[in-house]
Amino acid sequence: MLVTAMSIDTYGLPSEQYVKFFKDNVRFAARLYLDTCNILSAEGAGNVDFKTVLDMYQEAVYQTNDDCRRYQKANNPEAIKDTDLLGIYPSREEMMEEIKLVSAKVEALTEYVTELVKVTTKGLEGIAGNLVD
């Protein structure tokens, strides 16, 4: 069994508060898991695999970390400053927006390179036949 390494960051909260956030997120993930199983069973898809469960656990940890960050940002901003040396603890939404921006830039670059190859190839037509080994 392969288990990926994860970061658990309490953002300075007591472990009891982290555990509360975590349990709330696991309960939510479990409800989603049961809903997913029910939907898959109703559709005749069979059992859900272990990877789905592991993915849900990882999502719960990520969400719990984000809950702690938001809670501390609102209730104890000094705790965030202590752990955020660069000021770069993004929320999930901020990360998704950045991913979308990077994806758009990669797409634009891909289109540019494709066009560059077309133009370059067209400019080389007929030259290859005149080259000598």
N, C-alpha and C positions, 0 to 999 in steps of 0.2 A: 504494500500500500504506500503510495506517494502522498506525503502531506507537505504542502507548501508553507514556507516560513511566513509569518504574519507579524505585523507590528501591533502591539496593544499599548495605546497611549492614553493615560487617564487625564492628561492635561492638568495635573495637580489635584484632581479630585480624590477623596478617600476611596479605597477599593470597594467599600460598601456601595457607594454611589455608582461606580462603574458597573458593579454586579447588577444593580437595579436596572440601569440602562440596558445592559446586555440581556438580562432575562426578558425585559419588555420586547426587545428586538427579536429574540429567539421565539417568544410566544407568537409574535406577528409572523415570523418566517415559518413557524410550524403550521399556523392557520393557512398561510399561502401554500405550503407543501400539501396539506390535506386537500385544499381546494384543487390544486394541480392534479393530485392523485385521483380525486373524484371526477374531474373533467376528463382526464386521460382514460379512466375506466369507462366512463359513459361513452367515450368515442371509440372504445375497444383498443386502446393503445397498450394495455398491459401495465406492468410495474414500472416505476420510476427508478433509475439507477442510482448508485451511491454517489456518483459525481454531482448529481443535482443536490443531494443533501450537503455535500462538502461546499458546493458553490453557495448554498444558502447560509451555511455557517460563516463563510468568509464575508458575505454581504452583511450579515448581522454584526460582525466585528467592525467592519468598515463603518457601518451606520452608527454603531455605538460610539466609536471614536469621534465621529462627526457630531453626535449628540453632546458628547463631553466638551468638544471645542466650542460649539454654539452656547452651551450652558455657561461655560467659563467666560466666554467673550461677553455675555450679557451680565453675569453676576460677579465675576472676579477677573476683570481684564488684566490685572497684574500677573495672574497665573499664566495667561497666554504669553505675555511679554517675556516671562521667565523661560518658556520653552520654545518660543518662536523668535530665534535670533535674527532671521532674515525677513520676518513679516510675511511669510509665504505659506500659511496653512489655509489652502483654498477649500471651499466647500465642494461638495460633489457637483453642484450646479456649475460653479466656476470652472471646475476641471472639465466637465462635459462641453462647456462653451469653448474652452481653449482647444480641446480635441477637435471640435467642429472647425475652428479657424485653421488649425494645422492641416486637417484633412482637405479643406478648400484650397489651401496653398499647394499641397502636394498634387491635387488634381490639376491646378493651373500649370504647375511645373511639368507635369506629365504631358499635358496638351502642347505646351511650348516645345518640349523635346521631340514630340511626335512630328510637329510641323517642321522643326529644324531638320530632322532626318529626311523628311519628304523633300524639302528644298535642296538639301545637300546631295541627296541621291539623284534628283533631277539634274543638278549641275554636273554630275559625274557621268551621266549617260553618254555613251560613245567613247569615252576616254579609256575605259578598261580594255577595249579591243585593240587599242593602239599601244598599250604598254608592252615592253619587252622584258622577258625574264632576266 
